[in-house]
């Protein structure tokens, strides 16, 4: 009889421990960057997302550029710390969303970012389509 009580006690302790671990895992927040995503003047939808409202395309927007490598990126003749960091990518996207807003767009869809590096420079290309949401009318029944 005592052995059954011990097994039941171990089982119950295991369930409680598992519940605490799962519960504690849900308390952790994602990386700060994800929590503090920037606000842009138009809605932004990446290539794998679509707005849930109908829209009409205005124009495709492109931004390209090349930046010379700095000393930190060429240390010891290794390809380390190449490319744009998140702040530079956000700046590029902010410029593109401002351009879309000037065109009268409500959103920027199909946003894509490509990056490349060579022996002497980092290059990037960002593209997207500026769109205007269609007016929605209430349907009377």
TIMI-2910 file (N, C-alpha, C, CB; in pm, 1 decimal, decimal comma, always signed):
<rs>
+----------+----------+----------+----------+----------+----------+----------+----------+----------+----------+----------+----------+------+
!      n_x !      n_y !      n_z !     ca_x !     ca_y !     ca_z !      c_x !      c_y !      c_z !     cb_x !     cb_y !     cb_z ! resn !
+----------+----------+----------+----------+----------+----------+----------+----------+----------+----------+----------+----------+------+
!    +81,9 !   -118,5 !     +0,0 !     +0,0 !     +0,0 !     +0,0 !    +86,5 !   +125,2 !     +0,0 !    -93,3 !     -0,4 !   +119,5 !  Unk !
!   +192,3 !   +125,5 !    +79,2 !   +280,3 !   +240,8 !    +84,2 !   +346,7 !   +265,6 !    -50,3 !   +385,5 !   +222,1 !   +191,6 !  Unk !
!   +384,1 !   +159,4 !   -122,2 !   +451,1 !   +173,8 !   -250,0 !   +359,6 !   +243,3 !   -351,3 !   +495,4 !    +36,7 !   -302,6 !  Unk !
!   +231,9 !   +211,9 !   -350,9 !   +136,5 !   +277,0 !   -440,4 !   +127,9 !   +425,4 !   -408,1 !     -2,6 !   +211,4 !   -429,5 !  Unk !
!   +128,0 !   +457,1 !   -279,0 !   +123,9 !   +597,3 !   -236,9 !   +247,7 !   +673,2 !   -282,4 !   +110,3 !   +606,7 !    -85,2 !  Unk !
!   +363,3 !   +606,7 !   -277,6 !   +488,1 !   +669,6 !   -320,4 !   +484,7 !   +693,6 !   -471,1 !   +610,0 !   +581,9 !   -282,0 !  Unk !
!   +439,5 !   +593,7 !   -547,0 !   +430,4 !   +609,2 !   -692,3 !   +336,4 !   +723,3 !   -728,1 !   +382,7 !   +478,5 !   -757,9 !  Unk !
!   +221,5 !   +724,5 !   -659,8 !   +123,3 !   +829,5 !   -685,8 !   +182,7 !   +966,1 !   -650,1 !     -7,1 !   +803,8 !   -605,2 !  Unk !
!   +258,5 !   +972,3 !   -542,0 !   +323,5 !  +1096,7 !   -500,8 !   +427,6 !  +1141,2 !   -602,5 !   +388,6 !  +1079,8 !   -363,7 !  Unk !
!   +509,2 !  +1046,0 !   -655,1 !   +607,0 !  +1079,4 !   -758,3 !   +539,2 !  +1126,3 !   -886,1 !   +695,9 !   +959,4 !   -787,8 !  Unk !
!   +432,2 !  +1059,9 !   -922,0 !   +357,9 !  +1097,1 !  -1043,1 !   +301,2 !  +1237,6 !  -1028,7 !   +244,1 !   +996,0 !  -1071,1 !  Unk !
!   +240,3 !  +1263,8 !   -911,6 !   +182,2 !  +1394,9 !   -886,1 !   +290,5 !  +1503,3 !   -885,6 !   +106,5 !  +1394,5 !   -752,4 !  Unk !
!   +405,9 !  +1474,3 !   -825,4 !   +516,8 !  +1570,2 !   -823,8 !   +565,1 !  +1596,8 !   -966,5 !   +633,8 !  +1517,6 !   -735,9 !  Unk !
!   +570,0 !  +1493,3 !  -1049,8 !   +610,9 !  +1508,5 !  -1189,4 !   +514,2 !  +1596,4 !  -1266,3 !   +621,8 !  +1372,6 !  -1256,7 !  Unk !
!   +385,1 !  +1575,9 !  -1244,9 !   +283,5 !  +1657,4 !  -1312,1 !   +294,7 !  +1803,2 !  -1268,1 !   +141,8 !  +1603,2 !  -1282,5 !  Unk !
!   +312,2 !  +1825,1 !  -1141,2 !   +325,7 !  +1962,6 !  -1089,4 !   +450,7 !  +2028,5 !  -1146,8 !   +331,8 !  +1962,9 !   -934,1 !  Unk !
!   +562,1 !  +1955,5 !  -1150,2 !   +686,1 !  +2010,1 !  -1205,7 !   +669,7 !  +2044,0 !  -1353,4 !   +801,4 !  +1910,7 !  -1187,1 !  Unk !
!   +607,9 !  +1955,3 !  -1428,9 !   +584,8 !  +1979,5 !  -1571,2 !   +495,8 !  +2101,3 !  -1592,0 !   +521,8 !  +1856,3 !  -1637,0 !  Unk !
!   +391,2 !  +2114,4 !  -1511,2 !   +300,9 !  +2229,8 !  -1519,5 !   +375,9 !  +2359,1 !  -1491,1 !   +183,6 !  +2214,0 !  -1421,1 !  Unk !
!   +461,4 !  +2358,3 !  -1390,2 !   +539,2 !  +2477,6 !  -1356,5 !   +635,1 !  +2515,3 !  -1470,2 !   +618,1 !  +2454,7 !  -1226,5 !  Unk !
!   +701,7 !  +2415,0 !  -1529,6 !   +795,1 !  +2442,4 !  -1638,8 !   +724,1 !  +2499,1 !  -1761,1 !   +870,0 !  +2315,6 !  -1677,0 !  Unk !
!   +611,9 !  +2440,2 !  -1797,5 !   +535,5 !  +2488,9 !  -1912,8 !   +481,8 !  +2628,6 !  -1883,6 !   +419,0 !  +2392,1 !  -1947,1 !  Unk !
!   +431,5 !  +2649,1 !  -1763,0 !   +378,2 !  +2780,8 !  -1725,9 !   +485,6 !  +2888,3 !  -1725,3 !   +312,8 !  +2774,1 !  -1589,4 !  Unk !
!   +604,2 !  +2853,5 !  -1676,2 !   +713,7 !  +2950,5 !  -1671,9 !   +762,8 !  +2982,2 !  -1812,8 !   +829,7 !  +2897,5 !  -1585,8 !  Unk !
!   +759,6 !  +2883,9 !  -1901,4 !   +801,9 !  +2907,4 !  -2040,3 !   +713,9 !  +3008,0 !  -2110,1 !   +801,6 !  +2777,8 !  -2118,3 !  Unk !
!   +587,0 !  +3013,0 !  -2075,9 !   +495,5 !  +3109,2 !  -2136,3 !   +514,7 !  +3250,5 !  -2084,6 !   +354,5 !  +3066,6 !  -2112,5 !  Unk !
!   +589,5 !  +3267,0 !  -1975,8 !   +610,0 !  +3399,8 !  -1918,4 !   +719,1 !  +3479,1 !  -1989,2 !   +644,0 !  +3387,4 !  -1772,6 !  Unk !
!   +805,9 !  +3412,2 !  -2062,9 !   +916,5 !  +3480,7 !  -2125,5 !   +870,9 !  +3556,4 !  -2248,8 !  +1025,6 !  +3382,6 !  -2161,4 !  Unk !
!   +920,2 !  +3673,9 !  -2266,7 !   +887,5 !  +3757,8 !  -2380,9 !   +985,4 !  +3730,9 !  -2493,9 !   +889,1 !  +3906,6 !  -2341,9 !  Unk !
!   +943,7 !  +3757,4 !  -2620,3 !  +1038,0 !  +3742,4 !  -2731,1 !  +1145,1 !  +3850,8 !  -2724,0 !   +964,3 !  +3748,4 !  -2866,7 !  Unk !
!  +1238,3 !  +3845,9 !  -2814,2 !  +1345,7 !  +3943,8 !  -2820,1 !  +1285,2 !  +4084,0 !  -2821,4 !  +1435,5 !  +3920,7 !  -2945,0 !  Unk !
!  +1349,8 !  +4178,4 !  -2756,6 !  +1299,2 !  +4314,8 !  -2744,4 !  +1266,8 !  +4373,6 !  -2880,8 !  +1400,5 !  +4402,9 !  -2672,1 !  Unk !
!  +1349,3 !  +4344,2 !  -2982,5 !  +1325,8 !  +4401,2 !  -3115,2 !  +1186,4 !  +4365,8 !  -3166,4 !  +1432,2 !  +4351,9 !  -3214,1 !  Unk !
!  +1142,2 !  +4242,1 !  -3147,2 !  +1011,2 !  +4200,7 !  -3195,6 !   +899,5 !  +4273,1 !  -3121,9 !   +994,4 !  +4050,2 !  -3180,7 !  Unk !
!   +921,2 !  +4301,8 !  -2996,4 !   +819,4 !  +4368,4 !  -2916,6 !   +805,4 !  +4515,2 !  -2956,7 !   +853,0 !  +4357,1 !  -2768,0 !  Unk !
!   +914,1 !  +4577,9 !  -2991,9 !   +914,8 !  +4720,3 !  -3022,1 !   +926,4 !  +4746,1 !  -3171,8 !  +1028,6 !  +4788,8 !  -2948,9 !  Unk !
!   +842,1 !  +4682,9 !  -3251,1 !   +852,5 !  +4702,5 !  -3394,6 !   +815,8 !  +4846,8 !  -3429,6 !   +761,5 !  +4602,9 !  -3470,1 !  Unk !
!   +883,4 !  +4904,2 !  -3528,3 !   +861,6 !  +5044,0 !  -3562,4 !   +725,1 !  +5067,5 !  -3626,2 !   +970,4 !  +5091,8 !  -3655,5 !  Unk !
!   +678,0 !  +5189,8 !  -3617,8 !   +552,7 !  +5230,7 !  -3681,2 !   +587,4 !  +5303,4 !  -3810,0 !   +466,6 !  +5321,4 !  -3586,3 !  Unk !
!   +523,2 !  +5262,9 !  -3917,4 !   +546,6 !  +5324,4 !  -4047,7 !   +422,3 !  +5401,0 !  -4090,6 !   +584,4 !  +5217,7 !  -4153,6 !  Unk !
!   +435,8 !  +5498,0 !  -4182,6 !   +320,4 !  +5578,1 !  -4224,6 !   +217,5 !  +5501,0 !  -4307,1 !   +367,9 !  +5695,5 !  -4303,9 !  Unk !
!   +254,1 !  +5383,2 !  -4358,4 !   +160,2 !  +5296,6 !  -4429,8 !   +175,1 !  +5155,1 !  -4374,3 !   +185,7 !  +5299,8 !  -4585,3 !  Unk !
!    +74,4 !  +5071,6 !  -4398,1 !    +83,9 !  +4931,7 !  -4356,1 !   +191,6 !  +4862,3 !  -4438,3 !    -52,9 !  +4858,7 !  -4371,6 !  Unk !
!   +263,3 !  +4768,1 !  -4377,3 !   +370,5 !  +4695,6 !  -4446,1 !   +338,4 !  +4546,3 !  -4443,7 !   +509,5 !  +4723,8 !  -4379,6 !  Unk !
!   +341,7 !  +4485,4 !  -4563,5 !   +318,1 !  +4342,1 !  -4578,2 !   +433,6 !  +4282,4 !  -4656,6 !   +181,8 !  +4313,7 !  -4648,9 !  Unk !
!   +500,6 !  +4184,7 !  -4597,2 !   +613,3 !  +4120,4 !  -4663,7 !   +563,5 !  +4022,3 !  -4769,3 !   +702,6 !  +4048,3 !  -4561,3 !  Unk !
!   +655,0 !  +3964,4 !  -4845,9 !   +619,6 !  +3882,9 !  -4961,0 !   +527,3 !  +3765,5 !  -4927,4 !   +744,1 !  +3831,2 !  -5025,0 !  Unk !
!   +527,3 !  +3719,6 !  -4805,5 !   +444,1 !  +3605,3 !  -4768,2 !   +316,8 !  +3646,6 !  -4695,3 !   +523,2 !  +3510,3 !  -4681,6 !  Unk !
!   +283,3 !  +3776,1 !  -4697,6 !   +164,5 !  +3828,1 !  -4629,3 !    +79,3 !  +3906,3 !  -4729,1 !   +204,4 !  +3918,3 !  -4508,3 !  Unk !
!    -48,4 !  +3917,4 !  -4698,5 !   -140,5 !  +3995,6 !  -4780,9 !   -237,6 !  +4069,4 !  -4690,3 !   -217,1 !  +3904,8 !  -4881,4 !  Unk !
!   -277,2 !  +4191,7 !  -4729,1 !   -379,3 !  +4260,7 !  -4650,1 !   -513,0 !  +4188,3 !  -4663,4 !   -392,9 !  +4408,6 !  -4694,8 !  Unk !
!   -598,2 !  +4203,2 !  -4563,5 !   -728,7 !  +4137,9 !  -4568,8 !   -833,4 !  +4225,6 !  -4636,7 !   -774,8 !  +4101,8 !  -4428,4 !  Unk !
!   -791,7 !  +4337,1 !  -4692,2 !   -881,6 !  +4429,2 !  -4762,5 !   -846,4 !  +4430,7 !  -4910,7 !   -872,8 !  +4572,7 !  -4702,7 !  Unk !
!   -944,8 !  +4456,8 !  -4996,3 !   -913,7 !  +4468,7 !  -5140,0 !   -832,1 !  +4595,3 !  -5165,3 !  -1044,5 !  +4470,6 !  -5225,3 !  Unk !
!   -747,0 !  +4591,4 !  -5267,6 !   -659,6 !  +4705,1 !  -5295,5 !   -632,3 !  +4715,0 !  -5445,1 !   -527,1 !  +4692,6 !  -5217,4 !  Unk !
!   -584,7 !  +4832,0 !  -5485,2 !   -541,4 !  +4856,2 !  -5622,5 !   -395,3 !  +4898,4 !  -5618,9 !   -630,1 !  +4965,0 !  -5692,6 !  Unk !
!   -311,6 !  +4838,5 !  -5705,0 !   -169,8 !  +4877,4 !  -5706,9 !   -152,1 !  +5017,7 !  -5763,2 !    -87,6 !  +4777,3 !  -5789,4 !  Unk !
!    -56,6 !  +5090,4 !  -5707,0 !    -22,1 !  +5223,9 !  -5757,8 !   +106,1 !  +5215,2 !  -5839,2 !     -5,8 !  +5326,0 !  -5641,2 !  Unk !
!   +211,7 !  +5166,5 !  -5774,3 !   +340,5 !  +5158,3 !  -5842,6 !   +436,6 !  +5068,5 !  -5766,1 !   +401,1 !  +5297,9 !  -5860,0 !  Unk !
!   +526,7 !  +5004,0 !  -5840,0 !   +632,4 !  +4925,8 !  -5776,1 !   +743,9 !  +5021,1 !  -5734,4 !   +686,7 !  +4813,9 !  -5871,7 !  Unk !
!   +794,9 !  +5000,8 !  -5615,6 !   +903,0 !  +5083,7 !  -5563,0 !  +1027,8 !  +4998,4 !  -5543,8 !   +861,6 !  +5150,7 !  -5429,5 !  Unk !
!  +1142,7 !  +5055,0 !  -5575,1 !  +1270,6 !  +4985,3 !  -5558,6 !  +1372,3 !  +5078,2 !  -5494,5 !  +1323,2 !  +4933,4 !  -5694,5 !  Unk !
!  +1455,3 !  +5021,6 !  -5412,7 !  +1564,6 !  +5096,2 !  -5351,7 !  +1687,5 !  +5006,4 !  -5355,9 !  +1530,2 !  +5140,8 !  -5204,1 !  Unk !
!  +1793,0 !  +5056,0 !  -5417,0 !  +1916,9 !  +4978,5 !  -5424,8 !  +2033,8 !  +5066,1 !  -5383,8 !  +1938,6 !  +4921,9 !  -5567,4 !  Unk !
!  +2139,7 !  +5003,4 !  -5342,2 !  +2258,0 !  +5079,3 !  -5306,2 !  +2374,0 !  +4988,4 !  -5271,5 !  +2228,2 !  +5171,1 !  -5190,4 !  Unk !
!  +2489,4 !  +5048,3 !  -5270,7 !  +2611,6 !  +4978,1 !  -5231,6 !  +2687,7 !  +5065,5 !  -5133,3 !  +2699,9 !  +4943,7 !  -5355,9 !  Unk !
!  +2743,5 !  +5000,7 !  -5033,9 !  +2816,3 !  +5071,2 !  -4929,1 !  +2953,9 !  +5006,6 !  -4917,4 !  +2739,0 !  +5067,2 !  -4791,9 !  Unk !
!  +3060,7 !  +5086,5 !  -4919,3 !  +3195,2 !  +5027,7 !  -4903,1 !  +3208,8 !  +4957,5 !  -4768,6 !  +3303,7 !  +5136,5 !  -4916,3 !  Unk !
!  +3287,5 !  +4852,3 !  -4765,9 !  +3313,1 !  +4781,6 !  -4640,7 !  +3396,0 !  +4869,0 !  -4547,3 !  +3385,0 !  +4647,6 !  -4667,3 !  Unk !
!  +3373,9 !  +4853,5 !  -4417,9 !  +3456,4 !  +4927,0 !  -4322,1 !  +3564,8 !  +4834,2 !  -4267,1 !  +3369,3 !  +4984,9 !  -4206,4 !  Unk !
!  +3654,6 !  +4887,4 !  -4189,4 !  +3768,0 !  +4810,1 !  -4137,9 !  +3723,1 !  +4689,4 !  -4054,7 !  +3857,8 !  +4899,9 !  -4053,6 !  Unk !
!  +3616,2 !  +4706,7 !  -3978,5 !  +3566,0 !  +4597,7 !  -3893,5 !  +3520,6 !  +4478,2 !  -3978,2 !  +3449,2 !  +4647,6 !  -3805,6 !  Unk !
!  +3470,2 !  +4504,9 !  -4098,0 !  +3417,7 !  +4398,6 !  -4183,7 !  +3526,4 !  +4325,8 !  -4262,8 !  +3316,4 !  +4456,0 !  -4279,2 !  Unk !
!  +3644,8 !  +4380,2 !  -4265,4 !  +3752,7 !  +4316,4 !  -4341,2 !  +3868,2 !  +4271,7 !  -4252,6 !  +3804,3 !  +4411,1 !  -4447,1 !  Unk !
!  +3847,2 !  +4269,7 !  -4123,1 !  +3953,3 !  +4231,0 !  -4029,8 !  +4002,2 !  +4089,9 !  -4059,4 !  +3903,7 !  +4240,4 !  -3884,6 !  Unk !
!  +4132,4 !  +4072,6 !  -4059,4 !  +4196,5 !  +3942,2 !  -4081,0 !  +4157,6 !  +3877,6 !  -4214,0 !  +4161,1 !  +3848,6 !  -3967,8 !  Unk !
!  +4116,7 !  +3958,0 !  -4310,3 !  +4077,6 !  +3910,4 !  -4443,4 !  +3966,6 !  +3806,1 !  -4436,6 !  +4198,3 !  +3852,0 !  -4515,7 !  Unk !
!  +3878,9 !  +3821,5 !  -4339,7 !  +3766,3 !  +3730,4 !  -4325,1 !  +3637,4 !  +3805,5 !  -4355,3 !  +3762,4 !  +3668,8 !  -4182,8 !  Unk !
!  +3537,0 !  +3734,2 !  -4399,1 !  +3408,5 !  +3796,6 !  -4430,6 !  +3319,3 !  +3792,2 !  -4306,6 !  +3339,5 !  +3725,1 !  -4551,3 !  Unk !
!  +3347,5 !  +3880,3 !  -4212,6 !  +3269,5 !  +3884,4 !  -4089,6 !  +3191,0 !  +4015,3 !  -4082,7 !  +3361,2 !  +3869,0 !  -3965,7 !  Unk !
!  +3078,8 !  +4008,8 !  -4012,8 !  +2995,0 !  +4127,3 !  -3988,8 !  +2958,4 !  +4197,6 !  -4119,2 !  +3067,0 !  +4225,4 !  -3895,6 !  Unk !
!  +2922,9 !  +4120,7 !  -4219,5 !  +2885,0 !  +4177,3 !  -4348,7 !  +2735,5 !  +4207,2 !  -4350,3 !  +2922,2 !  +4081,2 !  -4463,9 !  Unk !
!  +2696,3 !  +4293,6 !  -4441,5 !  +2554,6 !  +4322,4 !  -4461,5 !  +2505,6 !  +4436,1 !  -4374,4 !  +2472,8 !  +4199,7 !  -4434,3 !  Unk !
!  +2377,3 !  +4464,5 !  -4387,3 !  +2313,5 !  +4570,1 !  -4310,3 !  +2261,7 !  +4513,2 !  -4179,1 !  +2199,0 !  +4635,5 !  -4390,6 !  Unk !
!  +2267,7 !  +4594,1 !  -4074,8 !  +2207,7 !  +4549,9 !  -3950,1 !  +2058,8 !  +4586,0 !  -3951,4 !  +2280,1 !  +4614,0 !  -3827,6 !  Unk !
!  +1986,6 !  +4547,5 !  -3847,4 !  +1841,0 !  +4570,2 !  -3844,1 !  +1806,4 !  +4718,2 !  -3849,5 !  +1780,5 !  +4508,3 !  -3718,1 !  Unk !
!  +1885,9 !  +4802,6 !  -3788,4 !  +1857,4 !  +4945,5 !  -3789,3 !  +1868,2 !  +5000,9 !  -3931,8 !  +1953,6 !  +5020,5 !  -3694,6 !  Unk !
!  +1966,5 !  +4956,3 !  -4006,9 !  +1981,2 !  +5001,8 !  -4145,1 !  +1866,1 !  +4950,8 !  -4231,0 !  +2115,6 !  +4955,0 !  -4203,5 !  Unk !
!  +1823,0 !  +4827,2 !  -4209,4 !  +1708,7 !  +4773,6 !  -4283,8 !  +1581,8 !  +4852,5 !  -4252,3 !  +1688,1 !  +4624,5 !  -4251,1 !  Unk !
!  +1561,3 !  +4885,8 !  -4125,9 !  +1443,5 !  +4964,3 !  -4087,2 !  +1446,3 !  +5102,6 !  -4150,7 !  +1435,3 !  +4977,0 !  -3934,7 !  Unk !
!  +1565,1 !  +5161,8 !  -4160,7 !  +1577,7 !  +5292,3 !  -4224,7 !  +1541,3 !  +5283,2 !  -4372,6 !  +1720,2 !  +5347,1 !  -4208,1 !  Unk !
!  +1588,9 !  +5178,6 !  -4439,6 !  +1553,7 !  +5158,5 !  -4580,9 !  +1402,9 !  +5142,9 !  -4597,3 !  +1626,2 !  +5034,8 !  -4637,9 !  Unk !
!  +1341,9 !  +5063,5 !  -4511,2 !  +1197,8 !  +5041,6 !  -4519,5 !  +1121,4 !  +5169,8 !  -4487,6 !  +1155,1 !  +4929,4 !  -4424,0 !  Unk !
!  +1169,9 !  +5247,1 !  -4391,8 !  +1104,5 !  +5373,7 !  -4358,0 !  +1106,0 !  +5468,8 !  -4477,2 !  +1173,3 !  +5439,4 !  -4237,0 !  Unk !
!  +1218,7 !  +5476,5 !  -4547,1 !  +1225,9 !  +5561,4 !  -4666,7 !  +1126,1 !  +5516,5 !  -4772,6 !  +1367,6 !  +5560,1 !  -4724,8 !  Unk !
!  +1117,3 !  +5385,4 !  -4791,2 !  +1026,4 !  +5332,9 !  -4892,8 !   +879,8 !  +5358,9 !  -4854,4 !  +1050,5 !  +5182,0 !  -4912,7 !  Unk !
!   +846,2 !  +5345,8 !  -4725,8 !   +708,6 !  +5371,5 !  -4683,6 !   +673,4 !  +5519,5 !  -4696,0 !   +687,7 !  +5324,6 !  -4539,4 !  Unk !
!   +770,1 !  +5607,8 !  -4672,2 !   +745,8 !  +5751,2 !  -4692,2 !   +720,1 !  +5782,4 !  -4838,9 !   +864,9 !  +5833,6 !  -4641,2 !  Unk !
!   +796,4 !  +5718,2 !  -4927,0 !   +775,2 !  +5736,3 !  -5069,9 !   +636,5 !  +5685,6 !  -5110,5 !   +884,6 !  +5663,4 !  -5149,9 !  Unk !
!   +594,8 !  +5572,4 !  -5054,9 !   +461,3 !  +5518,3 !  -5083,4 !   +352,5 !  +5613,7 !  -5034,4 !   +443,8 !  +5379,8 !  -5017,7 !  Unk !
!   +371,7 !  +5671,1 !  -4917,0 !   +273,5 !  +5765,9 !  -4860,9 !   +261,2 !  +5889,2 !  -4950,4 !   +314,1 !  +5808,2 !  -4716,8 !  Unk !
!   +373,3 !  +5937,5 !  -5003,9 !   +370,9 !  +6053,3 !  -5094,6 !   +291,6 !  +6023,8 !  -5221,7 !   +513,8 !  +6094,9 !  -5131,5 !  Unk !
!   +288,3 !  +5896,9 !  -5261,5 !   +211,2 !  +5857,0 !  -5379,7 !    +62,8 !  +5838,9 !  -5348,6 !   +267,3 !  +5727,8 !  -5437,3 !  Unk !
!    +27,0 !  +5850,0 !  -5220,0 !   -112,5 !  +5832,6 !  -5180,0 !   -147,3 !  +5690,2 !  -5141,4 !   -202,2 !  +5876,4 !  -5290,6 !  Unk !
!    -47,6 !  +5608,0 !  -5117,0 !    -70,6 !  +5467,1 !  -5083,6 !   -116,3 !  +5450,5 !  -4938,7 !    +56,8 !  +5385,5 !  -5107,8 !  Unk !
!   -190,0 !  +5342,7 !  -4915,8 !   -229,9 !  +5303,7 !  -4780,9 !   -141,8 !  +5192,3 !  -4727,1 !   -375,6 !  +5260,0 !  -4779,3 !  Unk !
!    -75,5 !  +5120,4 !  -4819,7 !     +6,1 !  +5006,3 !  -4777,5 !   +119,1 !  +4981,7 !  -4876,3 !    -80,5 !  +4880,0 !  -4763,4 !  Unk !
!   +217,2 !  +4908,8 !  -4830,1 !   +328,5 !  +4862,8 !  -4912,7 !   +326,7 !  +4711,0 !  -4900,9 !   +469,0 !  +4925,4 !  -4867,0 !  Unk !
!   +304,7 !  +4643,3 !  -5015,1 !   +292,1 !  +4497,5 !  -5011,0 !   +406,1 !  +4431,5 !  -5086,7 !   +157,4 !  +4453,3 !  -5069,4 !  Unk !
!   +417,2 !  +4302,4 !  -5069,3 !   +518,0 !  +4221,2 !  -5138,1 !   +659,2 !  +4276,4 !  -5115,3 !   +487,6 !  +4215,3 !  -5288,5 !  Unk !
!   +686,0 !  +4320,7 !  -4992,8 !   +816,6 !  +4377,6 !  -4958,8 !   +920,7 !  +4266,0 !  -4954,7 !   +811,1 !  +4452,7 !  -4822,1 !  Unk !
!  +1028,3 !  +4288,0 !  -5027,6 !  +1138,2 !  +4190,9 !  -5033,7 !  +1270,6 !  +4263,9 !  -5011,5 !  +1139,0 !  +4115,1 !  -5170,8 !  Unk !
!  +1360,9 !  +4193,9 !  -4946,1 !  +1492,7 !  +4250,6 !  -4917,8 !  +1598,3 !  +4149,3 !  -4959,4 !  +1507,5 !  +4288,1 !  -4766,6 !  Unk !
!  +1692,2 !  +4194,0 !  -5040,3 !  +1804,4 !  +4108,8 !  -5081,1 !  +1933,2 !  +4180,4 !  -5046,2 !  +1798,8 !  +4075,1 !  -5233,9 !  Unk !
!  +2034,0 !  +4102,3 !  -5017,9 !  +2162,1 !  +4158,7 !  -4978,2 !  +2272,5 !  +4076,2 !  -5041,4 !  +2176,8 !  +4162,7 !  -4823,7 !  Unk !
!  +2378,8 !  +4142,9 !  -5076,0 !  +2496,4 !  +4071,3 !  -5126,4 !  +2620,9 !  +4142,2 !  -5078,6 !  +2495,1 !  +4061,6 !  -5281,4 !  Unk !
!  +2731,7 !  +4072,6 !  -5087,2 !  +2858,6 !  +4131,2 !  -5046,2 !  +2967,2 !  +4089,0 !  -5144,4 !  +2895,3 !  +4088,8 !  -4901,6 !  Unk !
!  +3063,3 !  +4175,5 !  -5162,3 !  +3177,9 !  +4144,8 !  -5247,7 !  +3304,8 !  +4172,3 !  -5167,2 !  +3175,2 !  +4229,4 !  -5380,9 !  Unk !
!  +3418,0 !  +4171,5 !  -5233,2 !  +3543,8 !  +4198,4 !  -5162,2 !  +3551,7 !  +4340,8 !  -5109,9 !  +3661,6 !  +4171,7 !  -5253,3 !  Unk !
!  +3480,5 !  +4433,2 !  -5172,6 !  +3495,8 !  +4573,6 !  -5136,7 !  +3368,6 !  +4641,7 !  -5087,7 !  +3547,4 !  +4647,5 !  -5252,8 !  Unk !
!  +3249,9 !  +4582,8 !  -5109,2 !  +3126,5 !  +4651,4 !  -5069,9 !  +3014,1 !  +4556,4 !  -5031,9 !  +3080,1 !  +4740,0 !  -5181,3 !  Unk !
!  +2916,4 !  +4613,4 !  -4959,9 !  +2789,4 !  +4547,5 !  -4929,9 !  +2685,5 !  +4610,1 !  -5020,8 !  +2749,4 !  +4561,6 !  -4777,3 !  Unk !
!  +2601,3 !  +4529,7 !  -5076,0 !  +2494,3 !  +4582,0 !  -5159,4 !  +2360,4 !  +4533,7 !  -5109,0 !  +2514,0 !  +4541,3 !  -5304,9 !  Unk !
!  +2254,0 !  +4607,5 !  -5141,8 !  +2120,5 !  +4569,5 !  -5099,2 !  +2019,6 !  +4608,7 !  -5206,0 !  +2085,3 !  +4634,9 !  -4964,3 !  Unk !
!  +1906,6 !  +4543,0 !  -5202,0 !  +1794,6 !  +4577,8 !  -5287,7 !  +1667,9 !  +4552,5 !  -5207,9 !  +1795,9 !  +4495,9 !  -5421,8 !  Unk !
!  +1583,5 !  +4654,5 !  -5199,6 !  +1455,0 !  +4640,4 !  -5132,7 !  +1348,2 !  +4680,9 !  -5233,1 !  +1447,3 !  +4727,3 !  -5001,3 !  Unk !
!  +1242,8 !  +4601,8 !  -5240,3 !  +1135,8 !  +4632,4 !  -5334,3 !  +1000,6 !  +4607,5 !  -5269,3 !  +1150,2 !  +4548,7 !  -5462,6 !  Unk !
!   +899,2 !  +4668,3 !  -5325,0 !   +762,8 !  +4650,6 !  -5276,3 !   +667,1 !  +4720,7 !  -5371,3 !   +747,0 !  +4705,3 !  -5131,7 !  Unk !
!   +539,1 !  +4698,4 !  -5350,8 !   +436,7 !  +4759,5 !  -5434,7 !   +350,1 !  +4848,9 !  -5346,8 !   +350,3 !  +4650,9 !  -5507,4 !  Unk !
!   +342,1 !  +4977,4 !  -5385,0 !   +255,5 !  +5071,7 !  -5315,0 !   +112,2 !  +5047,4 !  -5361,9 !   +299,6 !  +5220,4 !  -5340,9 !  Unk !
!    +18,4 !  +5033,4 !  -5267,0 !   -120,8 !  +5006,2 !  -5302,5 !   -215,2 !  +5099,6 !  -5227,5 !   -156,2 !  +4859,9 !  -5272,6 !  Unk !
!   -332,6 !  +5118,9 !  -5286,4 !   -438,9 !  +5198,8 !  -5226,1 !   -553,7 !  +5104,5 !  -5194,6 !   -485,1 !  +5316,0 !  -5320,6 !  Unk !
!   -602,7 !  +5108,0 !  -5070,9 !   -716,4 !  +5024,5 !  -5034,5 !   -840,3 !  +5073,7 !  -5108,2 !   -739,5 !  +5025,5 !  -4881,0 !  Unk !
!   -923,8 !  +4980,1 !  -5151,4 !  -1051,1 !  +5016,4 !  -5213,9 !  -1148,2 !  +5058,0 !  -5104,5 !  -1109,1 !  +4898,2 !  -5298,2 !  Unk !
!  -1237,6 !  +5149,2 !  -5141,4 !  -1339,5 !  +5191,4 !  -5045,3 !  -1435,2 !  +5075,5 !  -5021,9 !  -1416,3 !  +5317,7 !  -5095,7 !  Unk !
!  -1472,8 !  +5057,0 !  -4898,5 !  -1567,9 !  +4952,0 !  -4864,4 !  -1702,8 !  +5016,7 !  -4838,7 !  -1520,3 !  +4869,8 !  -4740,6 !  Unk !
!  -1805,3 !  +4960,1 !  -4897,1 !  -1940,5 !  +5012,8 !  -4882,0 !  -2024,2 !  +4915,3 !  -4802,1 !  -2005,2 !  +5039,7 !  -5019,2 !  Unk !
!  -2107,2 !  +4970,2 !  -4716,6 !  -2197,3 !  +4886,8 !  -4637,0 !  -2307,8 !  +4834,5 !  -4727,6 !  -2257,0 !  +4966,6 !  -4516,6 !  Unk !
!  -2339,8 !  +4708,2 !  -4713,9 !  -2444,5 !  +4646,8 !  -4793,8 !  -2567,8 !  +4635,3 !  -4705,9 !  -2400,4 !  +4507,0 !  -4849,6 !  Unk !
!  -2677,8 !  +4697,6 !  -4751,2 !  -2801,7 !  +4691,9 !  -4672,7 !  -2880,3 !  +4567,7 !  -4711,8 !  -2887,8 !  +4820,0 !  -4694,0 !  Unk !
!  -2940,8 !  +4505,4 !  -4612,8 !  -3018,9 !  +4384,1 !  -4640,2 !  -3163,5 !  +4406,2 !  -4607,7 !  -2965,8 !  +4265,2 !  -4561,1 !  Unk !
+----------+----------+----------+----------+----------+----------+----------+----------+----------+----------+----------+----------+------+
</rs>
